[in-house]
């Protein structure tokens, strides 16, 4: 009776916080790391290279996702990974080097946080399907997405603003980041404790698949992996997944350095509070609005008719950064308007990317194939990031953003090719 009561617990007690926790470490690893290492004096080439490499667990997570099904329950994985994420973020805070120090230990803890976060993604999404019937899964999908996006605002906006205010109060960037990350770790730990009480215990989660061993898992994954690469149009699909976001993938690691570098160095000279407000808050709101409009548009007209306009909407607004690099305006409203325009277009255009992956993965092994698609999605952001900083150092900001605009050709080209197989 107690178990049944636990299963019938209202999802409002755990879905909002579960998906907030799913998002927060992702943005700490992928956004906070860029801002923090730039503040601590890392050069742009090394910055982009290292902060791209630490995102590798999201590329590789399909390789170990099947084992989450057979080793312990998904509820156990959620709680264990949340505890590990909180510990890793606290360790990042305590290992933040002073000016001139080495970053090796901090990077190791970022990788641990990334691994835990990627594994949490797997277990949380699986748990969501086990803990809710289909009706409630559909009813709460908007809630889970909303709270994931709230974590985006918190990670890219609020935490950056807090770090900026603390730096002015404490007089040192390392101390400001230590406190900011300790606040984040405490929040993750608090939500972990909350989930230990609030998460239900679905009967299905306790059922271990009979006869499934590591050997059978490897065999099944190998079969799914091989079948992915025999699907019709697979190489075009891979090219699309790797190149559709190329302008954004190349530029994203250099945006905070561009905003924060001095005018003399070709940047805009903004402080962290301005960056957190303009890019991490206003930009995210515009991104979400674009995503909502994109979803409505593609639902009404279909992917085939929308893919090219959405490709143009995703790629061409990157021109605002070339404009900002040339003009270097002092008015924040101009910079904010440019960021909002770019992020709205990206949110609108990214819808086509997501729908394309779902269409390509459709079939008997759609879960495994979609997981592989998400690996290529993560890889599409990681690979350009590895070289973005070195390209910026060689070309300057104006030359770099000209190169970003040239990359729009790849986005439009793969969209024209992919449109032929869209329905």
LUMPAPA-472121 format. One record per residue: x, y, z of N, C-alpha, C, O, CB in turn; residue in three letters. Coordinates in steps of 0.1 Angstrom, whole numbers, plus 5000, padded with zeros to 4 digits. Atoms other than C-alpha are relative to their C-alpha. Last residue first. Glycine has a CB too. Layout:
// LUMPAPA-472121
XYZXYZXYZXYZXYZALA/...
This chain:
// LUMPAPA-472121
501550025003508151464546499350135004498150135002499549885007UNK/501049964990511851534543498649984996498349984984500250155004UNK/500550124993514151334520499150045012498749955020501249925006UNK/500550105010514651604494499549885007498649825002501249964991UNK/501449975003514951884521499449894991498249864991499850134993UNK/500950084991518151724533498650024997497849935000500350045014UNK/499950145002520151844503499049925008498449825003501449955002UNK/500650025014518852204505500149854997499149804991500850084990UNK/501549994999519452194543499349984986498349914985499650145005UNK/500650134995522952064538498550005002497949905001500749965014UNK/499750115009523852364516499449875005498749804997501449984997UNK/501050005011522152624537500149894991499249834986500150144993UNK/501450024995524052524568499050004989498149914989499750125010UNK/500150144997527352484549498649975005498049875002501049965011UNK/500250085012526952824533499849865003499049794996501350024991UNK/501450015003526452974567499749934987498649874986499450155000UNK/500550144996530052884574498549994998498049884998500349985015UNK/499750095011531053194554499549865003499049794994501650004998UNK/501049985010529253404581500349914988499349874981500050154995UNK/501350064995531353244608499050024989498249934987499650075013UNK/499950155002534553324588498749935004498249844998501249945007UNK/500250025014533453694587500149854996499349804988501150084992UNK/501550005003532953664624499750004985498649964981499450125007UNK/500750124995536553554628498650004997498049894993500349995015UNK/499750115009537953824606499349875004498849804996501549984999UNK/500749975012536154094627500249894990499349844984500550134994UNK/501550024999537153934660499350024987498449954983499550085011UNK/500749894993540853894651498549985000498049894993500450134993UNK/500849915010541953644624499650135007499250225000498949934995UNK/499349985013544753434641499350114992500050194985500149884992UNK/498749944997543453464677500750044987501450144986500949915009UNK/500249864996539953404665501350075003501450184999499150005013UNK/500349925012541053094646499750145003500150234996498749944994UNK/498849985007542852964677499750084987500550164983500749864996UNK/499249904993539753014698501350034992501750154991500449955014UNK/500549875001537452834674500950115006501150225000498650015006UNK/499149915008539652534669499550145000500250234995500149954986UNK/498650034997538152294695501050094993502150124999500349854995UNK/499549934988534852464694501449975003502150065009499249965012UNK/499649875004534252344658500650085012501550175010498850084994UNK/498950005010534451984670500450144996501650184996499749924988UNK/498750024994532352014702501250024989502150104992500249865005UNK/499649884992529152164688501549995005502250095006499150025012UNK/500049895009528651904660500450135007500850235001498650014994UNK/498749995008529851634684500050124991501150184989500249874992UNK/499049954991526851704707501450024993502150124996500249915013UNK/500349864997524451664679501050075009501450185007498650015006UNK/499649925011526251354667499750155002500550244998499449954986UNK/498550005000525751204701500650084989501550164991500549864999UNK/499649904990522151314701501550015002502050115005499349985013UNK/500249875006521651124668500550115010501150215006498650024996UNK/498849985008523150814685499950144993500950204991500149894989UNK/498949984991520450844712501350024992502150114996500249885009UNK/500149864995517850884685501150035009501750145009498650035006UNK/499549925011519050554669499950155004500850235000499149984988UNK/498550015001518850374702500550094989501550154991500449854997UNK/499449954988515250494709501650004999502250105002499649925012UNK/500049854999514150464673500750055012501350165012498650054998UNK/499049974990515150094670500150155002501250205004501449944995UNK/500050104989512049974651500950035012500750005023500249864995UNK/499950145004511750294631500049915012499849955023501349984991UNK/501250075000512050674634500249864994500949844984498950074993UNK/499850114990515650794640498749915000498849805005500250065014UNK/498950105004515651004608500049885009500349775004501350074999UNK/500550065012512251174616501149894995500749784992499850104989UNK/501150094996513351244652499549934987499249814988498850085006UNK/499450114992516651394640498949905003499149775002500750045012UNK/499350085009514951614614500549875007500449765002501150084993UNK/501050085007512451734640500749914990500349794988499050094993UNK/500650104991515351844663499049914992499149794994499350075011UNK/498950104996517252024635499449895008499749775006501250075007UNK/499850095011514152194622501049895002500849784998500450084987UNK/501250095001513352334656500249904989499949784990498750074999UNK/499650134994516852474657498949905001499249785001500550035014UNK/499450095009515752744633500449865005500349764998501250064994UNK/500950035010513352924656500649894991499949794987499650124992UNK/501150084994515652904686499049964990498549844990499350085011UNK/499450134997518553034665499049905005498949795002501250015009UNK/499850075012516553314650500549865002500149764995500950074990UNK/501450035005515353424684500149924987499549824986499250134998UNK/500550114992518953404696498649964997498349844997500150035015UNK/499250125004520353624668499449885008499249775002501450015004UNK/500350045014517653884672500649874996500049794990500450124991UNK/501350055001517953894710499649954986499049854985499050105005UNK/500050134994521753924708498649944999498449824996500450015015UNK/499350095010521454214683500049865006499749764999501450054998UNK/500950025011518854394705500649904990499949814984499650134993UNK/501150084996520954354736499149964989498649854988499350065011UNK/499450134999524054494718498949905004498849794999501150005011UNK/499650055014522054794706500549865001500149774994501050094994UNK/501350045006520354834741500349954985499649874981499050124999UNK/500450144997523754834757498849954993498749834990499849985015UNK/501450014994524855154740499749855002499749774993499050064990UNK/500049984985528655164736498749985006498649955018500650135004UNK/500949904995528655024700500150005016500449905022498649974997UNK/499749994986531754834688499150105007499750205013501550035002UNK/500549874995530854914651500450025015500650135019498550004999UNK/499649885008532954644634499650135007500550225007499349994986UNK/498549995000532754374660500550124992501550174996500549874994UNK/499549954987529054454667501550015000502150105006499549905011UNK/500449864999528154414629500650065014501250175014498550025000UNK/499149935009530154094627499750155001500650235001499849954986UNK/498750004993528253974658501150074991502050134996500449865004UNK/500149894990524854074642501450015007501850125011498949975010UNK/499449885005525853864611499950115010500750215009499250054988UNK/498649994994525053554632500750134995501750175000500849884996UNK/499949904989521453644622501350005007501650095014498949975010UNK/499749865004522153454589500050105011500850205010498950044990UNK/498749965004522453104602500350154998501250205004500449934987UNK/499050044990519453004623501450064996502150105005500149855000UNK/500249934988516853204603501149965011501450055019498649965006UNK/499649865002518353084570499850085013500650165017499150074989UNK/498650005002518152724581500550144999501550185005500549914988UNK/499550024986514552774594501650004999502250055009499549885006UNK/500249884992513552914560500650005014501150095019498550045001UNK/499249895006515152614543499850135007500850205011499850014985UNK/498650024997513652354567500950114994501850155001500449864994UNK/499449914990510152484568501549995001502150095006499449975013UNK/500249865003508452344537500850095009501050215005498550035000UNK/499549985014509951994540499950154997500850214991499349924990UNK/498549975001509551994578500550044986501350134985500849885005UNK/499250125002505752024579501550044998501850164994499549934987UNK/499650005014503452334575500949874997501049844985500850124997UNK/501049975010501452344607500449984986499549954977499650155002UNK/501150094998503652154631498950034990498249944985499450025014UNK/499650135007506752324616498849905002498649814994501249945006UNK/499949985015505252674623500249864994499649834984501250094997UNK/501349985005504052594659500150004984499249954978499450135005UNK/500850124998507452444668498650014994498149924988499849975015UNK/499550115010509352724653499249885001498849824991501449985003UNK/500649965013507152984672500549894989499749864981500650144996UNK/501450025000507952804705499450034986498549954981499350095011UNK/500350155000511652774697498549985000498149884993500649945012UNK/499850055013511853144688499749854998499249814988501450034995UNK/501149955008510253244721500149954985499249914979500050165000UNK/501250084997512653024739498950044992498149964987499750015015UNK/499850145005515653174722498849925002498449844993501249945007UNK/500250005014514353524729500249874993499449834984501050104993UNK/501449985002514053444766499750014985498749954980499650135007UNK/500750134998517553294765498550024998497949934992500349955014UNK/499750095011519053614749499249875002498749814992501449984999UNK/500849955012517253844774500249904988499349874981500550144996UNK/501449984996518653634803499150044988498249974984499950105011UNK/500550114992522053484797498650015004498049915008500949995012UNK/499950135007523053704767499349895008498649815003501449974998UNK/500349995014521954054779499949864993499049834986501050094993UNK/501449945003521554014816499749994986498649944982500050155005UNK/501150094994524453774823498650054996497749974994500249995015UNK/500050135008526753964798498849915006498149864998501349935001UNK/500649965013525854304815499949874991498849854985500850104992UNK/501449984998526554154849499350044987498249994985499950125010UNK/500850124999529754004837498650025002497749954998500649915011UNK/499750074988531254334825499149875001498249864992499950085012UNK/501150024990531154444789500549935012501349845012498849934993UNK/499749944986534254574771498949995009498850085018500450144998UNK/501049904997532854524735500250055014499650155018498749944999UNK/501350044993535754334720499150115003499250224997500449925013UNK/501050035010538454424694498749955006497749924999500549894991UNK/499750145005541454414717498949954990499049844986500049915012UNK/498750005007541354794720500349864995501049854984501150055009UNK/500249955014537654774728501350004992501349974980499550155001UNK/500049855001538454554757499850044986499949964977501450065005UNK/498749945004537554184758499950154999498850204995500649944988UNK/499249954988534354094777501350064997501950145004500249885009UNK/500749904992531754064749500950065011500850185014498849945006UNK/500349885008534153894725499350115008499750235007499249964988UNK/498849935002535453654752499850134992500450234995501149924993UNK/499649934988531853574761501350074999501550195003500049915012UNK/500949894997530953514725500350075013500450195013498649955000UNK/499449875001533953304715499250125004499650245003500650024987UNK/498950004990532752964726500750145001501450175010501049894998UNK/500649994987529453024707501150015011500950085021499249885003UNK/499949874993531053124674499749995015500250085022499050094994UNK/498749945001532052794657500150135009501150165015500350044986UNK/499050084993529052604669501450065000502150055010500149864994UNK/500249994986526652874659501149935008501649985018498649955005UNK/499849864996527952904624499950025015500850085021499150094993UNK/498549975001528252514621500250155004501150185012500549984987UNK/499849904990524652444633501450065000501950125009499749955014UNK/501149915000523552254602500250115010499850235007498749925004UNK/499849875006526952104597498950105001499150224999500349984986UNK/498749944997527351794619500150154995500850235001501149924995UNK/499949994985523651684620501350075004501350145014499949875007UNK/501049904995523251754583500250025015500250145019498549954997UNK/499549875004526451564574499050115005499550225009500150004984UNK/498849974992525251274595500650144997500950225005501149894999UNK/500549974987521851274578501150045009501050145017499249895006UNK/500549875001523551284544499450055013499650165017498850004989UNK/498849915001525650994554499550144998500150245003500949964989UNK/499349974987522650804567501150104999501350185008500549865005UNK/499749864998520450844536500850035012500850155017498850085000UNK/500049925012518850504539500350155003499750215011498749984992UNK/501249935003519750334572500150084987501250134984499550105011UNK/500650065012522750104571498750074996498150034986499849855002UNK/499249975011524750314596499649934987500249954976501549975003UNK/500049855002522050304622500750044987500350124979500650075012UNK/501249975008521749924617499850154998499350194987498849955007UNK/499850045014525349884628498850034992499050084980500349854999UNK/499049915006524850084660500249974985500250064977501349985008UNK/500749875002521549904668501050094993500650174984499550065014UNK/501050025011523249564663499350134997499150164985499049905004UNK/499250025012526349664684499049994988499350044977500949885000UNK/499549875004524049794711500749994987500650084978500950065011UNK/501149925004522249464712500450144995499950194985498950015011UNK/500550055012525449264713498950084994498850114982499649855001UNK/499149975011526949484739499549954987499750034977501449945004UNK/500149855003523849454760500950044989500550124981500350075013UNK/501249985009523849074755499850154998499450194987498849945007UNK/499850055013527449054768498850034991499050074979500349855001UNK/499249915008526749284797500349964986500450044977501450025008UNK/498749994994523949064808500850104992500350164982500749865000UNK/499249905006520249064801501350025007501350065019499250144999UNK/499150055010518548734809500950104994501750074985499249934990UNK/499550144998515648894828500949964988500649994976498949905001UNK/500250085012515349274825500649865002501849855004500550074987UNK/498850025008515549404861499649914988499149804990501149955008UNK/500050125008512149514875501350004991501450084982498749984992UNK/499350104992512649774902500149874993500849784997499249975013UNK/498649964998511850064879500849895007502049885006500150135007UNK/499350035012508649894867501550035002502449964995499550074988UNK/499850154999507249904903500949964988501849884989498749934999UNK/500850085009507750284902500349855001501549825002500150054986UNK/499350135002509250424934499249914991498549834995500349935014UNK/500850124997508250794936500949874997502149884993498849994990UNK/500150095012510851074938499249885003499449815014501449964995UNK/501149965009509951324966499949904988498849884983500250134995UNK/501350024994512051184995498950014990497949944991499850115011UNK/500050134993515451124979498749975007498349865010501150005011UNK/500350115009514551404955500049875007499249785004500950004988UNK/501449995003514651664983499549894992498449834994499650144993UNK/500750044988518051554994498550004998497849905002500450095012UNK/499750154999519351584958499349945012498749845012501549985001UNK/501050075009517651924956500249855000499249784998500150064986UNK/501349984994519652044986498949934992498049874997499650155002UNK/500150094989522851904972498650005007498149905010501150035010UNK/500150145005522252074939499949905011499149815010501349974991UNK/501450025005521552404957499849864994498849804996499850114988UNK/501050014989524652364978498649994995497849915001500150135009UNK/499850144995526852294947499049985012498449875013501449985005UNK/500650095009525452614930500149855006499149785004500850004987UNK/501549984999526152824961499449904990498349844994499750154995UNK/500550064988529652674962498550025002497949935007500850065012UNK/500150145003530052764925499649925013499049825012501349954995UNK/501150025009529253134932499849854997498749804997500350064986UNK/501249984993531553144962498849974991497949904996499850155005UNK/500150104990534553004944498650005007497949905009501150015010UNK/500450135006533853214914499949895010499049805009500949964988UNK/501449995004533953534934499549874994498349834997499850114989UNK/500850014988537153424951498550014997497749945002500450125010UNK/500050144995538853354918499149995012498349895013501449965004UNK/500850095008537653694903500049855006499049795007500449994986UNK/499250105007539053914930499149904993498149854999501049935010UNK/498849955006537854234947500949904992502049944988500950065010UNK/498850064994535454074971501350044994502450024999499949854998UNK/500049994985532554314965501349945006501849995015498849925005UNK/499849864996533254384928500050015015500750105020498850084994UNK/498649955003533954014922500250145004501250185009500249984984UNK/499150044990530753924941501450044997502250075006500049845001UNK/500349924988528554134918501049965011501550055018498649985005UNK/499549865002530153974887499850095012500750175015499250064988UNK/498549995000529853624901500550144997501550185004500549904989UNK/499550014987526153684909501550005001502150075010499549865006UNK/500249874993525553814874500449995015501150095019498550045000UNK/499049905005527153504859499850135007500850205010499850014985UNK/498750034994525053274882501150104995502050135003500449864997UNK/499949974985521853454873501349975006501950065013498949925007UNK/500349864996522253454835500350035014501250105018498650034997UNK/499449905009523753144819499850145004500650235000499549984986UNK/498650035003523052894847500750104992501850144995500149874994UNK/499249994988519853054860501449974998502350055003499449895010UNK/500049864996518353124826500950025013501750115014498650065002UNK/499249935010519252774814500250155004501350205003499449994986UNK/498650034996517852624846501050074991502150114995500349855001UNK/499749914988514652804838501449985005502150075009498949975011UNK/499749865005514852634804500250105011501050195009498950054990UNK/498750025006514952284820500550144995501650184997500049904989UNK/499049994989512052404841501449974996502350025002499649905011UNK/500049874995509952484810501150015011501850115012498650045006UNK/499249915009510852164793500150145005501250205004499350014986UNK/498650045000509751954822500850094992501950134995500149854996UNK/499549964987506452154825501549965001502350045006499349935012UNK/499749865000505752124788500650055013501450145013498750084998UNK/498949985009506151744789500450154999501550194999499849954986UNK/498949934993503951724819501250034992502250084996500449925012UNK/500549884992500551654803501250085006501150205007499149965011UNK/500449895010502051424776499750135008500050245004498849964991UNK/498849975008503751204802499850124991500550214991500649884992UNK/499249904992500651224823501350044994501850154996500249955015UNK/500849884999498551064796500850105008500850225004498649975007UNK/499949925012501250814788499250135000499750234995499549924988UNK/500750065011501450684823500150094988500550214990498649965004UNK/501249945005504150834845499349924989500049864981500250144995UNK/500849964988506950684867498650064996497750075004500850115007UNK/500550104991508450474840499150045010498149975014501349935006UNK/500950095008508650734812499549895009498349845007500749954988UNK/501249925003510051004836499049914993497849924995500350124990UNK/500850004988512550744849498750074997497650035002500750075012UNK/500650144998513950694815499149995011498049935010501149905001UNK/501050015010514451074810499349865000498249854997500750024986UNK/501149924998516051104844498949994989497749974992500450155001UNK/500850064989518350804840498750095002497750035004500849995013UNK/500550135004519850914807499049955010497949915006501149904998UNK/500949985011520151284816499349874996498149864994500850064988UNK/501249964994521751184849498950034989497849994991500250135008UNK/500750124995524350994830498750035007497849965006501049935010UNK/500450085012525251304810499349885005498349844998501249974991UNK/501149935006525351514842499449924988498249914987500350144996UNK/501250024992527551264860498850074994497750014995500350075014UNK/500350145001530051264831498749975009497849905004501149915005UNK/500650025013529951644828499649854999498549824994501050034989UNK/501449945000530551684866499349974987498149954987500150155003UNK/500950084991533451444864498650055001497749975000500650005014UNK/500350125007534851634834499249915008498249845003501349934996UNK/501049975010534551964853499649884992498449864989500550114990UNK/501350004993536351804882498950044991497850004992500150105012UNK/500450144997539251714859498749995007497949915004501149945010UNK/500550075012539352064845499649865003498649814997501050004989UNK/501349955002539652214880499449944988498249904988500150164998UNK/501050064991542551994887498650044998497749964999500550035015UNK/500150155002544452084856499049945009498149875004501349945002UNK/501550045001543752464857499849855000498649814999499450064988UNK/500350105011547252584867498549965002497949975012500949885001UNK/499950144996547852904887499649914988499249964978499049985012UNK/498750065003548653254873500249855003501249795000501150075006UNK/499549945013545753424890501449944998502349945007500150155001UNK/499749864999544553194918500650044987501049964978500950035012UNK/498649954997543252854909500050155001499250224996500949964988UNK/499849895009539652734913501450065003501650105014498950115002UNK/498850015008540052404931500350114991501350114983500049874992UNK/498950004991537552464959501449994992502450024998499949885010UNK/499949874992534852574935501350005008502050105008498850015009UNK/499649895010535452284911500350135008501350195006499050014989UNK/498650025002535352044941500550104990501750154991500349864995UNK/499349954988531952194951501549984998502350075002499549925013UNK/500149855001530752134915500750075012501450175011498650054999UNK/499149965011532051774916500050154999501050214998499649944987UNK/498650014995530351704950501050064990502050124993500349855003UNK/499849904989527051844938501449995005502050105007499049975011UNK/499949875007527351644905500250115011501050205009498750034993UNK/498749995007528151324924500250144994501350204994500349894990UNK/499049994989525151364947501450024994502250104999500049885009UNK/500249874994522951424917501050035011501650145013498650025005UNK/499349905009524551124899499750145006500650235004499449994986UNK/498550014999523750894929500750114991501750174996500449864995UNK/499549954987520151024933501549995000502250085006499449925011UNK/500349864998519350984896500650065013501350165012498550035000UNK/499149925009521150654892499850155002500750225002499849964986UNK/498650004994519250514922501050084992501850154998500549855001UNK/500049914988515950624907501350005007501750115012498849955010UNK/499849865005516950464874499950105012500650205012499050034989UNK/501249945005517350134893500350144995501350204998498950015011UNK/500849934990520549934897498750064993498550044981500850115007UNK/499249994987522649814868499250105009499250225006501450064997UNK/499850134994520449684839500850015014500849915021500749904991UNK/501250094999518849984824500249885008499349835014499649964986UNK/500949944990521750224831498749925002498149925013499650154997UNK/499650064987523949984812499250065011499050005022501450015002UNK/500750134998522150074779500349945014499449875019500449904990UNK/501449984996523250444783499349865002498549855011499350084990UNK/500350074987526950354783498550015004498249965014500950065010UNK/499350124999527750414746499849935013499849815014501550034999UNK/500750125006524950664740500749875003500149765003499750024986UNK/501050064991526750894765499249894994498849805002499150105006UNK/499850154998529750944743498949945008498949815009501349985007UNK/499850065013529051294728499949855002499349784994501350044994UNK/501350005007527551414761500149944986499149904981499550154999UNK/501050104995530651284779498750014993498049914992499950025015UNK/500050135007532851494755499149905006498549824998501449945001UNK/501450045004531751834769500049864994498949824990499450104991UNK/500750044988535151874787498549964998497949915006500150105011UNK/499650134997536851884753499249955013498949835013501549995003UNK/500750095009534952194742500349855004499449775003500550024986UNK/501450004997535952394773499149924990498049884993499450145001UNK/500250084987539552284768498550005003498049895008500850065011UNK/499650145001539852394731499649925013498949815011501549994998UNK/501050075009537752714734500449854999499549774999500050064986UNK/501350004994539852834764499049924992498349844997499550155001UNK/500150114990543152724750498749995006498249885009501150035011UNK/499850125007542652944719499949885010499249785007501350004993UNK/501250045007541053234738500249864993499249784993499650104989UNK/500149945013543853274763498949934992498449824995501349994993UNK/499750095011543153184799499850064987498950134984499149875002UNK/498949965008543253484823500449904989501449914983501150025008UNK/498850044993541053384852501250014991502349974995499949865005UNK/499749914989538153574838501349975007501950075012498850005011UNK/499649875006538353374806500350115011501350185010498850064991UNK/498650015005538453054826500450134993501650164994500149884991UNK/499150004989535253164845501549994995502350075000499749885009UNK/499949874994533253274815501150005011501850095012498650035007UNK/499549905009533952964795500250135007501350195006499150014988UNK/498550035002533552724824500650104991501750154994500249864995UNK/499249944989530252894833501449974998502350065002499549945013UNK/500049855000528852814799500850065011501750155008498550055001UNK/499949955014529352444790500050154999500550214989499049954992UNK/498950065007530052284824500350084987501450114983499849854997UNK/498749974992527852514845501249954992502250024991499949935014UNK/499649865003525252504817501250045009501950135005498850095003UNK/499749985014525052124818500550144997501550164990498849964990UNK/498650045002525152114856500550024985501650044982500249865004UNK/499049914993521952334857501549954998502350034994499750005015UNK/499549895008519852144831501250075006502250114999499050104997UNK/499450065012519151804847500750114992501750094986498949944991UNK/498750064997518751974881500749944987501949934986499849895011UNK/499149894997516052194867501449955003502450004999499450085012UNK/499549955013514551884851500850145002501650174993498850034991UNK/499150105007514351704884500550064987501750044984499249874997UNK/498650004994513152014903500949904992502149934991499949975014UNK/499449875002510052064880501550005005502450054998499350115008UNK/499749975014509251694878500750144998501750144992498849994991UNK/498650045005509551614915500350044986501550064983500149865002UNK/499050014989506651734937501449984995502450015002499649905010UNK/499649864997504451844907501150005011501950105012498850085004UNK/498849975007504451474897500550145002501750175000499849984985UNK/500149905011501851414924501350034993502350065000499350135005UNK/499649874995502551094944499950104988500350074977501450005006UNK/501149905003500650804929500350145005499550235003498749955006UNK/500149995014503750584929499050104995499250164985499649864994UNK/498949935005504450654965499950024985500350134980501349935004UNK/500149864996500950564975501250084994501050194989499950025015UNK/501149955009501250234956499950155002499750234993498749935001UNK/499449985013504550164974499050064990499450154982500449864995UNK/499049894999502950235008500650034986500850144982501149985011UNK/500849885000500050005000500950135000500650234994499150005012UNK/
